[in-house]
Amino acid sequence: MKHNINDFKRGLSDIEEWLKKEMSGIRTGRATINLLDSVMVESYGTKSPINQNATINIEDPKTIRIVPWDKSLIQAIEKSITVADLGISTSVDGEGLRVIFPNLTTETREKLVKQAKGKMEEAKISTRNERNKIMKEIDEDKKDGGLPEDDMKRAKDEVESLIKKSHDAFEDLLKKKEQEILI
């Protein structure tokens, strides 16, 4: 039984990491390199992340500088960023390109907050699916006679406690992201 709880904890941890990654990919009014993590560039016949093809630095609060190691990739990087439709613009020069983060309008901020809330809901749905799976296993252990009533209740209480902690962590991530977006 303990093994199942450890798998469950690992699953919740994976969901929280996924949510952190998704939240970091939602743009705010400030330049952030994490926004480019999901952008894949066609280079040498394969798709790979920008950071495996170029040096990426933050120039100022509204601009990221990308300098490809192979200058022939400048156009491919620009195309990949444009296709990703992240709400940012690019400016190409001889050395590389700049990614410019425009000021956010109130309407755009509201859409981004809604997007963040959607990601949090996806994470909550995933945790509920994990909970349903472990609860089913606990009930089967009880039915098979391998788990006493007290142990079953304790295990279910522990699962609910872990779900609550995860959901609280999700809410904290959302609050932080909302503050970033709305500032």
N, C-alpha and C positions, 0 to 999 in steps of 0.2 A: 504494500500500500504506500509506504513512504516514497518508493521509487516513482509512483505516479504523481505524487504531490511535487516532487522535484522536477519532473517533466512539465507539470503545470506551471510551476514558478518560472522555469526557463522560457516557456511559451509566453507568459505575461511579460517577462523581461524583453523578449524579442519584439513583442508588439509595441512596448514603450520606446524601444530603440527605433523602430520603424516610424513611429509618430514624431520623434525628435528629428529624424532625417526629413520627413515630409514637411514639418513646420519650418525647418531651416531653408527649404526650397521655396517658401512663399516669400515673395519680395516685400520689403518695407521701403520706406523713403530713402534709406541709406544703402550705399554700396556694400554688398556682401558676396564674398567669393563662393559661399555655399550655394548660392542661387544657380551657379553654373555646373554644379555636380551632376545634374541629370542630362546635360547637353553632351551628345556624342558626336565626334568629328570623324568623317571618313578620311582615313590616312593610311597610305600604303596598302590599300585593299581591305582594310578592316575598320570597324568602328571602335573608337576608344574615347575616354573622357578627355576634355580639353587639357586638364592638368598633367596628362601623360604626353602632351605634345608641345607644351608651352609653359613659360613662367607667367604666373598670374599674381599681380600686386594691386593693392588699393592705392590709387593716386591721391584721392581726396574723398570726402564723404559721399560724393555723387558719381565717382568715376573709378572704374577698374581698368588697369592696363594689362593687356595680354601680348606677350612677345613670344611668338612661336620659335622653336629651335630650328625649324626648317621654314624659311620664309615663303616657300611655295604653298604652305598650308594656310596662309592668311585668308584667302578667299573661302576655303573650305570651313574655317572656323567662323567667319562672318556668316556664311550661309546657314551653318548649324544653329547659331544663336538666333538668327532671323526665323528659321523654321520652328524653333522651340517656342516661339510666341510668348516670351516672358514679360512683355511690356517694357522692354528696354531697347535702346537704340545703339548702333555701333558707328564708329568712325575709323576708317582705315587710313594708315600712313605707311611710309616705307619700311618701318621697323616692326609694325604689328598693328594692333587695333585697340581702341578705347571703347569700353562699354559704359554708356551713360544712363544713369538712373534718373528719369524725369521726376519732377515733384508729383506727389500723389494728389489727386482730386478727392473730394469727400466721397463721391460715388465709387471711385476706385478703392478707397480705403474700406468702404462698406463691403464691396465684393471680396476683398482679400480676407476680411474678418469672417465673412460667410464661408469662404473656402477653408479657412483654418478650422472653423466649427465642423464643417463636413468631414475633414480629416480626423478630428477628434471622435466624431460619431462612428466613423469606420473602425477606429481603434476600439471603441466600446463594443461594437458589434462583434469584433474578433474576440474580445475577452469573454463576451457572453457565450460565444461558440465554444471557447476553451472550457468555460465553466460547465456548460451542458455536457461536454464530453467527459469531464472528470466526475461529474455527479452521476452520470450513467455508470461509469466504472465503479464508483463507490456503492451504488445500489446493487450492481451485479455481484460485487464482493459480499455484500450483506445477504443477498438471495442465495448465493452459493454456500453460505454458512461460514465463510472464512473471516467474517468481520462482525464482532459483537455490536450490539445496539449503541452502547456508549461510544465506542470507537468511531462508528459511523457518524454519530452526531458531532463528535469532535472534528472529524475530517471535514464534514460539510461546513461547520462553523469556520474552520481555518480557510477553506476555499472562499467563503463569503468575505472574510476579513481581507484576504489577498486581493479579491476583486475590488473591494472598497478602496484599498490603498492604491491600486492601479488607476481607478477612476479619479481619485483625488490628484494623483500625479498628472493625469491627462488634463484635468481642469487647471492645474498650476501652469502647465505648458501653454495652454490656450490663453490664460490671463497674461502671461509674459509676452506671447506673440501679439495679442491684441494691443498691449501697451506699445510695443515696437511699431505696430502699424499705425496706431492712432496719434502717435507723437509727431 
